Amino acid sequence: MKSLTLSAVGLALALASGTVVASECPADMKKIDAALATNPSLDMAQKEKVKALRASGEQLHKSGKHGESVAALREAMEILGVK
């Protein structure tokens, strides 16, 4: 019984943290879009990488791979200097 309770608590925590990470993705995408709209001083290669990471992050988010999505989006935000 005790292990079943611990398993249930672990599952609940995992689901709750997944929801938090999932909600980060759209917020990060908006930050990236806003930064790109200001025409940041990046070279063409950096801009293309940011756009590719942004697109990848959105696709990963839609696929339910929120941890990977956040990682891609955060990399794009680092290039842009966005927090």
Biopython code that builds the backbone (N, CA, C, O; Angstrom):
import numpy as np
from Bio.PDB.StructureBuilder import StructureBuilder

atoms = [
    (1, "MET", "N", (0.819, -1.193, 0.000)),
    (1, "MET", "CA", (0.000, 0.000, 0.000)),
    (1, "MET", "C", (0.865, 1.261, 0.000)),
    (1, "MET", "O", (0.587, 2.233, -0.701)),
    (2, "LYS", "N", (1.924, 1.207, 0.813)),
    (2, "LYS", "CA", (2.809, 2.366, 0.907)),
    (2, "LYS", "C", (3.485, 2.649, -0.440)),
    (2, "LYS", "O", (3.601, 3.806, -0.843)),
    (3, "SER", "N", (3.930, 1.594, -1.138)),
    (3, "SER", "CA", (4.593, 1.801, -2.425)),
    (3, "SER", "C", (3.610, 2.312, -3.473)),
    (3, "SER", "O", (3.992, 3.077, -4.358)),
    (4, "LEU", "N", (2.346, 1.895, -3.383)),
    (4, "LEU", "CA", (1.320, 2.386, -4.302)),
    (4, "LEU", "C", (1.079, 3.874, -4.072)),
    (4, "LEU", "O", (0.925, 4.633, -5.029)),
    (5, "THR", "N", (1.047, 4.288, -2.825)),
    (5, "THR", "CA", (0.862, 5.702, -2.492)),
    (5, "THR", "C", (2.043, 6.527, -2.996)),
    (5, "THR", "O", (1.861, 7.603, -3.565)),
    (6, "LEU", "N", (3.251, 6.014, -2.782)),
    (6, "LEU", "CA", (4.439, 6.732, -3.255)),
    (6, "LEU", "C", (4.456, 6.817, -4.777)),
    (6, "LEU", "O", (4.844, 7.839, -5.343)),
    (7, "SER", "N", (4.037, 5.752, -5.432)),
    (7, "SER", "CA", (3.966, 5.767, -6.896)),
    (7, "SER", "C", (2.965, 6.801, -7.377)),
    (7, "SER", "O", (3.230, 7.521, -8.340)),
    (8, "ALA", "N", (1.828, 6.882, -6.723)),
    (8, "ALA", "CA", (0.796, 7.848, -7.100)),
    (8, "ALA", "C", (1.297, 9.276, -6.901)),
    (8, "ALA", "O", (1.047, 10.146, -7.735)),
    (9, "VAL", "N", (1.989, 9.510, -5.822)),
    (9, "VAL", "CA", (2.536, 10.847, -5.551)),
    (9, "VAL", "C", (3.596, 11.186, -6.600)),
    (9, "VAL", "O", (3.633, 12.306, -7.109)),
    (10, "GLY", "N", (4.449, 10.226, -6.920)),
    (10, "GLY", "CA", (5.478, 10.449, -7.940)),
    (10, "GLY", "C", (4.870, 10.758, -9.295)),
    (10, "GLY", "O", (5.334, 11.657, -9.996)),
    (11, "LEU", "N", (3.841, 10.023, -9.666)),
    (11, "LEU", "CA", (3.167, 10.264, -10.935)),
    (11, "LEU", "C", (2.519, 11.645, -10.952)),
    (11, "LEU", "O", (2.602, 12.356, -11.953)),
    (12, "ALA", "N", (1.885, 12.023, -9.868)),
    (12, "ALA", "CA", (1.252, 13.342, -9.798)),
    (12, "ALA", "C", (2.285, 14.456, -9.946)),
    (12, "ALA", "O", (2.051, 15.438, -10.651)),
    (13, "LEU", "N", (3.418, 14.302, -9.284)),
    (13, "LEU", "CA", (4.476, 15.317, -9.395)),
    (13, "LEU", "C", (5.036, 15.382, -10.808)),
    (13, "LEU", "O", (5.302, 16.468, -11.322)),
    (14, "ALA", "N", (5.215, 14.233, -11.432)),
    (14, "ALA", "CA", (5.728, 14.208, -12.806)),
    (14, "ALA", "C", (4.757, 14.887, -13.761)),
    (14, "ALA", "O", (5.173, 15.649, -14.633)),
    (15, "LEU", "N", (3.484, 14.617, -13.602)),
    (15, "LEU", "CA", (2.478, 15.246, -14.472)),
    (15, "LEU", "C", (2.412, 16.751, -14.241)),
    (15, "LEU", "O", (2.286, 17.523, -15.191)),
    (16, "ALA", "N", (2.496, 17.162, -12.994)),
    (16, "ALA", "CA", (2.448, 18.591, -12.681)),
    (16, "ALA", "C", (3.651, 19.316, -13.252)),
    (16, "ALA", "O", (3.509, 20.414, -13.792)),
    (17, "SER", "N", (4.831, 18.725, -13.144)),
    (17, "SER", "CA", (6.025, 19.389, -13.678)),
    (17, "SER", "C", (5.987, 19.425, -15.196)),
    (17, "SER", "O", (6.474, 20.383, -15.796)),
    (18, "GLY", "N", (5.422, 18.410, -15.832)),
    (18, "GLY", "CA", (5.282, 18.406, -17.289)),
    (18, "GLY", "C", (4.383, 19.520, -17.762)),
    (18, "GLY", "O", (4.632, 20.125, -18.804)),
    (19, "THR", "N", (3.342, 19.795, -17.007)),
    (19, "THR", "CA", (2.422, 20.872, -17.349)),
    (19, "THR", "C", (3.120, 22.222, -17.248)),
    (19, "THR", "O", (2.915, 23.096, -18.091)),
    (20, "VAL", "N", (3.935, 22.389, -16.227)),
    (20, "VAL", "CA", (4.671, 23.647, -16.062)),
    (20, "VAL", "C", (5.622, 23.843, -17.234)),
    (20, "VAL", "O", (5.680, 24.932, -17.805)),
    (21, "VAL", "N", (6.362, 22.811, -17.598)),
    (21, "VAL", "CA", (7.307, 22.914, -18.715)),
    (21, "VAL", "C", (6.559, 23.180, -20.012)),
    (21, "VAL", "O", (7.010, 23.977, -20.834)),
    (22, "ALA", "N", (5.419, 22.522, -20.205)),
    (22, "ALA", "CA", (4.635, 22.705, -21.424)),
    (22, "ALA", "C", (4.162, 24.142, -21.566)),
    (22, "ALA", "O", (4.088, 24.665, -22.678)),
    (23, "SER", "N", (3.841, 24.783, -20.452)),
    (23, "SER", "CA", (3.359, 26.159, -20.538)),
    (23, "SER", "C", (4.491, 27.149, -20.786)),
    (23, "SER", "O", (4.243, 28.283, -21.194)),
    (24, "GLU", "N", (5.729, 26.733, -20.544)),
    (24, "GLU", "CA", (6.870, 27.608, -20.813)),
    (24, "GLU", "C", (7.094, 27.798, -22.305)),
    (24, "GLU", "O", (7.508, 28.871, -22.745)),
    (25, "CYS", "N", (6.821, 26.763, -23.077)),
    (25, "CYS", "CA", (7.126, 26.781, -24.508)),
    (25, "CYS", "C", (6.467, 27.958, -25.237)),
    (25, "CYS", "O", (7.163, 28.724, -25.904)),
    (26, "PRO", "N", (5.143, 28.120, -25.127)),
    (26, "PRO", "CA", (4.516, 29.245, -25.837)),
    (26, "PRO", "C", (5.040, 30.604, -25.372)),
    (26, "PRO", "O", (5.192, 31.523, -26.176)),
    (27, "ALA", "N", (5.316, 30.725, -24.074)),
    (27, "ALA", "CA", (5.849, 31.993, -23.561)),
    (27, "ALA", "C", (7.229, 32.274, -24.151)),
    (27, "ALA", "O", (7.532, 33.405, -24.530)),
    (28, "ASP", "N", (8.061, 31.238, -24.227)),
    (28, "ASP", "CA", (9.392, 31.408, -24.803)),
    (28, "ASP", "C", (9.305, 31.741, -26.294)),
    (28, "ASP", "O", (10.070, 32.567, -26.791)),
    (29, "MET", "N", (8.374, 31.099, -27.008)),
    (29, "MET", "CA", (8.206, 31.390, -28.435)),
    (29, "MET", "C", (7.804, 32.854, -28.639)),
    (29, "MET", "O", (8.272, 33.502, -29.576)),
    (30, "LYS", "N", (6.945, 33.371, -27.772)),
    (30, "LYS", "CA", (6.531, 34.774, -27.876)),
    (30, "LYS", "C", (7.714, 35.708, -27.633)),
    (30, "LYS", "O", (7.854, 36.729, -28.307)),
    (31, "LYS", "N", (8.560, 35.357, -26.674)),
    (31, "LYS", "CA", (9.745, 36.184, -26.400)),
    (31, "LYS", "C", (10.680, 36.211, -27.609)),
    (31, "LYS", "O", (11.221, 37.258, -27.966)),
    (32, "ILE", "N", (10.860, 35.051, -28.231)),
    (32, "ILE", "CA", (11.725, 34.967, -29.406)),
    (32, "ILE", "C", (11.134, 35.776, -30.546)),
    (32, "ILE", "O", (11.849, 36.531, -31.205)),
    (33, "ASP", "N", (9.836, 35.628, -30.786)),
    (33, "ASP", "CA", (9.176, 36.377, -31.858)),
    (33, "ASP", "C", (9.293, 37.884, -31.633)),
    (33, "ASP", "O", (9.544, 38.641, -32.570)),
    (34, "ALA", "N", (9.111, 38.306, -30.396)),
    (34, "ALA", "CA", (9.204, 39.732, -30.082)),
    (34, "ALA", "C", (10.623, 40.247, -30.314)),
    (34, "ALA", "O", (10.810, 41.340, -30.848)),
    (35, "ALA", "N", (11.610, 39.467, -29.917)),
    (35, "ALA", "CA", (13.004, 39.873, -30.114)),
    (35, "ALA", "C", (13.353, 39.929, -31.599)),
    (35, "ALA", "O", (14.047, 40.847, -32.037)),
    (36, "LEU", "N", (12.878, 38.958, -32.373)),
    (36, "LEU", "CA", (13.148, 38.965, -33.819)),
    (36, "LEU", "C", (12.476, 40.153, -34.501)),
    (36, "LEU", "O", (12.996, 40.681, -35.484)),
    (37, "ALA", "N", (11.332, 40.571, -33.986)),
    (37, "ALA", "CA", (10.602, 41.694, -34.578)),
    (37, "ALA", "C", (11.351, 43.018, -34.419)),
    (37, "ALA", "O", (11.082, 43.974, -35.146)),
    (38, "THR", "N", (12.286, 43.076, -33.475)),
    (38, "THR", "CA", (13.051, 44.311, -33.266)),
    (38, "THR", "C", (14.270, 44.394, -34.171)),
    (38, "THR", "O", (15.064, 45.329, -34.069)),
    (39, "ASN", "N", (14.418, 43.401, -35.069)),
    (39, "ASN", "CA", (15.559, 43.337, -35.982)),
    (39, "ASN", "C", (16.880, 43.394, -35.207)),
    (39, "ASN", "O", (17.641, 44.353, -35.335)),
    (40, "PRO", "N", (17.144, 42.359, -34.405)),
    (40, "PRO", "CA", (18.352, 42.357, -33.565)),
    (40, "PRO", "C", (19.627, 42.363, -34.404)),
    (40, "PRO", "O", (19.640, 41.941, -35.560)),
    (41, "SER", "N", (20.680, 42.849, -33.790)),
    (41, "SER", "CA", (21.962, 42.941, -34.504)),
    (41, "SER", "C", (22.689, 41.593, -34.448)),
    (41, "SER", "O", (23.659, 41.418, -33.711)),
    (42, "LEU", "N", (22.196, 40.664, -35.237)),
    (42, "LEU", "CA", (22.810, 39.345, -35.381)),
    (42, "LEU", "C", (23.244, 39.187, -36.827)),
    (42, "LEU", "O", (22.665, 39.796, -37.727)),
    (43, "ASP", "N", (24.263, 38.371, -37.048)),
    (43, "ASP", "CA", (24.617, 38.108, -38.439)),
    (43, "ASP", "C", (23.599, 37.120, -39.027)),
    (43, "ASP", "O", (22.801, 36.540, -38.291)),
    (44, "MET", "N", (23.628, 36.935, -40.314)),
    (44, "MET", "CA", (22.640, 36.113, -41.006)),
    (44, "MET", "C", (22.622, 34.680, -40.480)),
    (44, "MET", "O", (21.555, 34.084, -40.331)),
    (45, "ALA", "N", (23.793, 34.132, -40.202)),
    (45, "ALA", "CA", (23.873, 32.750, -39.696)),
    (45, "ALA", "C", (23.190, 32.628, -38.337)),
    (45, "ALA", "O", (22.489, 31.651, -38.075)),
    (46, "GLN", "N", (23.395, 33.622, -37.475)),
    (46, "GLN", "CA", (22.758, 33.601, -36.158)),
    (46, "GLN", "C", (21.241, 33.712, -36.284)),
    (46, "GLN", "O", (20.503, 33.002, -35.600)),
    (47, "LYS", "N", (20.774, 34.614, -37.167)),
    (47, "LYS", "CA", (19.332, 34.769, -37.357)),
    (47, "LYS", "C", (18.710, 33.478, -37.870)),
    (47, "LYS", "O", (17.634, 33.084, -37.420)),
    (48, "GLU", "N", (19.375, 32.824, -38.799)),
    (48, "GLU", "CA", (18.855, 31.564, -39.344)),
    (48, "GLU", "C", (18.825, 30.478, -38.276)),
    (48, "GLU", "O", (17.888, 29.683, -38.209)),
    (49, "LYS", "N", (19.862, 30.453, -37.442)),
    (49, "LYS", "CA", (19.897, 29.458, -36.366)),
    (49, "LYS", "C", (18.768, 29.715, -35.373)),
    (49, "LYS", "O", (18.107, 28.774, -34.933)),
    (50, "VAL", "N", (18.539, 30.974, -35.018)),
    (50, "VAL", "CA", (17.455, 31.317, -34.096)),
    (50, "VAL", "C", (16.115, 30.884, -34.688)),
    (50, "VAL", "O", (15.290, 30.287, -33.997)),
    (51, "LYS", "N", (15.902, 31.188, -35.968)),
    (51, "LYS", "CA", (14.644, 30.810, -36.612)),
    (51, "LYS", "C", (14.467, 29.296, -36.659)),
    (51, "LYS", "O", (13.362, 28.789, -36.462)),
    (52, "ALA", "N", (15.554, 28.576, -36.918)),
    (52, "ALA", "CA", (15.494, 27.111, -36.962)),
    (52, "ALA", "C", (15.209, 26.545, -35.571)),
    (52, "ALA", "O", (14.402, 25.626, -35.430)),
    (53, "LEU", "N", (15.859, 27.082, -34.555)),
    (53, "LEU", "CA", (15.612, 26.624, -33.190)),
    (53, "LEU", "C", (14.192, 26.944, -32.750)),
    (53, "LEU", "O", (13.558, 26.148, -32.057)),
    (54, "ARG", "N", (13.697, 28.097, -33.147)),
    (54, "ARG", "CA", (12.318, 28.496, -32.821)),
    (54, "ARG", "C", (11.332, 27.525, -33.459)),
    (54, "ARG", "O", (10.397, 27.070, -32.801)),
    (55, "ALA", "N", (11.533, 27.205, -34.732)),
    (55, "ALA", "CA", (10.650, 26.276, -35.437)),
    (55, "ALA", "C", (10.741, 24.874, -34.834)),
    (55, "ALA", "O", (9.728, 24.194, -34.666)),
    (56, "SER", "N", (11.947, 24.455, -34.514)),
    (56, "SER", "CA", (12.140, 23.148, -33.897)),
    (56, "SER", "C", (11.452, 23.093, -32.533)),
    (56, "SER", "O", (10.796, 22.108, -32.197)),
    (57, "GLY", "N", (11.609, 24.151, -31.764)),
    (57, "GLY", "CA", (10.969, 24.211, -30.448)),
    (57, "GLY", "C", (9.460, 24.115, -30.540)),
    (57, "GLY", "O", (8.825, 23.443, -29.728)),
    (58, "GLU", "N", (8.886, 24.782, -31.525)),
    (58, "GLU", "CA", (7.431, 24.714, -31.699)),
    (58, "GLU", "C", (6.997, 23.306, -32.091)),
    (58, "GLU", "O", (6.007, 22.794, -31.568)),
    (59, "GLN", "N", (7.726, 22.680, -33.003)),
    (59, "GLN", "CA", (7.384, 21.320, -33.428)),
    (59, "GLN", "C", (7.511, 20.330, -32.274)),
    (59, "GLN", "O", (6.652, 19.468, -32.090)),
    (60, "LEU", "N", (8.573, 20.459, -31.507)),
    (60, "LEU", "CA", (8.755, 19.579, -30.353)),
    (60, "LEU", "C", (7.637, 19.780, -29.336)),
    (60, "LEU", "O", (7.146, 18.814, -28.754)),
    (61, "HIS", "N", (7.235, 21.027, -29.121)),
    (61, "HIS", "CA", (6.134, 21.330, -28.207)),
    (61, "HIS", "C", (4.851, 20.646, -28.679)),
    (61, "HIS", "O", (4.145, 20.022, -27.886)),
    (62, "LYS", "N", (4.557, 20.766, -29.955)),
    (62, "LYS", "CA", (3.353, 20.155, -30.508)),
    (62, "LYS", "C", (3.401, 18.629, -30.427)),
    (62, "LYS", "O", (2.361, 17.974, -30.364)),
    (63, "SER", "N", (4.607, 18.069, -30.429)),
    (63, "SER", "CA", (4.783, 16.619, -30.336)),
    (63, "SER", "C", (4.781, 16.122, -28.894)),
    (63, "SER", "O", (4.877, 14.921, -28.645)),
    (64, "GLY", "N", (4.672, 17.045, -27.954)),
    (64, "GLY", "CA", (4.656, 16.658, -26.547)),
    (64, "GLY", "C", (6.030, 16.485, -25.934)),
    (64, "GLY", "O", (6.144, 15.999, -24.809)),
    (65, "LYS", "N", (7.073, 16.872, -26.647)),
    (65, "LYS", "CA", (8.450, 16.746, -26.154)),
    (65, "LYS", "C", (8.876, 18.083, -25.555)),
    (65, "LYS", "O", (9.727, 18.786, -26.100)),
    (66, "HIS", "N", (8.265, 18.413, -24.422)),
    (66, "HIS", "CA", (8.404, 19.749, -23.865)),
    (66, "HIS", "C", (9.804, 20.048, -23.318)),
    (66, "HIS", "O", (10.276, 21.181, -23.416)),
    (67, "GLY", "N", (10.456, 19.062, -22.755)),
    (67, "GLY", "CA", (11.819, 19.282, -22.270)),
    (67, "GLY", "C", (12.757, 19.635, -23.406)),
    (67, "GLY", "O", (13.575, 20.547, -23.287)),
    (68, "GLU", "N", (12.634, 18.906, -24.516)),
    (68, "GLU", "CA", (13.465, 19.185, -25.691)),
    (68, "GLU", "C", (13.090, 20.529, -26.310)),
    (68, "GLU", "O", (13.948, 21.262, -26.802)),
    (69, "SER", "N", (11.800, 20.838, -26.277)),
    (69, "SER", "CA", (11.327, 22.120, -26.810)),
    (69, "SER", "C", (11.927, 23.279, -26.037)),
    (69, "SER", "O", (12.441, 24.232, -26.623)),
    (70, "VAL", "N", (11.859, 23.192, -24.724)),
    (70, "VAL", "CA", (12.407, 24.253, -23.880)),
    (70, "VAL", "C", (13.902, 24.421, -24.138)),
    (70, "VAL", "O", (14.399, 25.546, -24.194)),
    (71, "ALA", "N", (14.618, 23.312, -24.294)),
    (71, "ALA", "CA", (16.060, 23.397, -24.551)),
    (71, "ALA", "C", (16.346, 24.131, -25.857)),
    (71, "ALA", "O", (17.228, 24.989, -25.902)),
    (72, "ALA", "N", (15.612, 23.805, -26.917)),
    (72, "ALA", "CA", (15.819, 24.473, -28.209)),
    (72, "ALA", "C", (15.467, 25.950, -28.115)),
    (72, "ALA", "O", (16.199, 26.804, -28.616)),
    (73, "LEU", "N", (14.351, 26.243, -27.476)),
    (73, "LEU", "CA", (13.916, 27.639, -27.356)),
    (73, "LEU", "C", (14.882, 28.450, -26.492)),
    (73, "LEU", "O", (15.155, 29.614, -26.787)),
    (74, "ARG", "N", (15.391, 27.845, -25.444)),
    (74, "ARG", "CA", (16.347, 28.553, -24.583)),
    (74, "ARG", "C", (17.651, 28.837, -25.326)),
    (74, "ARG", "O", (18.276, 29.876, -25.115)),
    (75, "GLU", "N", (18.057, 27.918, -26.189)),
    (75, "GLU", "CA", (19.270, 28.158, -26.987)),
    (75, "GLU", "C", (19.050, 29.357, -27.911)),
    (75, "GLU", "O", (19.934, 30.200, -28.062)),
    (76, "ALA", "N", (17.878, 29.428, -28.521)),
    (76, "ALA", "CA", (17.550, 30.572, -29.383)),
    (76, "ALA", "C", (17.541, 31.863, -28.569)),
    (76, "ALA", "O", (18.033, 32.897, -29.022)),
    (77, "MET", "N", (16.978, 31.795, -27.368)),
    (77, "MET", "CA", (16.922, 32.986, -26.514)),
    (77, "MET", "C", (18.317, 33.438, -26.097)),
    (77, "MET", "O", (18.571, 34.638, -25.996)),
    (78, "GLU", "N", (19.220, 32.497, -25.854)),
    (78, "GLU", "CA", (20.598, 32.851, -25.509)),
    (78, "GLU", "C", (21.264, 33.613, -26.644)),
    (78, "GLU", "O", (21.933, 34.621, -26.415)),
    (79, "ILE", "N", (21.078, 33.130, -27.870)),
    (79, "ILE", "CA", (21.666, 33.809, -29.032)),
    (79, "ILE", "C", (21.123, 35.229, -29.131)),
    (79, "ILE", "O", (21.858, 36.164, -29.446)),
    (80, "LEU", "N", (19.829, 35.381, -28.859)),
    (80, "LEU", "CA", (19.193, 36.692, -28.941)),
    (80, "LEU", "C", (19.499, 37.587, -27.739)),
    (80, "LEU", "O", (19.292, 38.799, -27.792)),
    (81, "GLY", "N", (19.991, 36.982, -26.659)),
    (81, "GLY", "CA", (20.236, 37.744, -25.428)),
    (81, "GLY", "C", (18.955, 38.035, -24.679)),
    (81, "GLY", "O", (18.853, 39.040, -23.976)),
    (82, "VAL", "N", (17.972, 37.152, -24.827)),
    (82, "VAL", "CA", (16.669, 37.313, -24.171)),
    (82, "VAL", "C", (16.616, 36.411, -22.954)),
    (82, "VAL", "O", (17.138, 35.296, -22.974)),
    (83, "LYS", "N", (15.989, 36.892, -21.899)),
    (83, "LYS", "CA", (15.845, 36.093, -20.672)),
    (83, "LYS", "C", (14.406, 35.738, -20.438)),
    (83, "LYS", "O", (14.087, 35.069, -19.455)),
]
sb = StructureBuilder()
sb.init_structure("model")
sb.init_model(0)
sb.init_chain("A")
sb.init_seg("    ")
for serial, (resi, resn, name, xyz) in enumerate(atoms, 1):
    if name == "N":
        sb.init_residue(resn, " ", resi, " ")
    sb.init_atom(name, np.array(xyz, "f"), 0.0, 1.0, " ", f" {name:<3s}", serial, name[0])
structure = sb.get_structure()
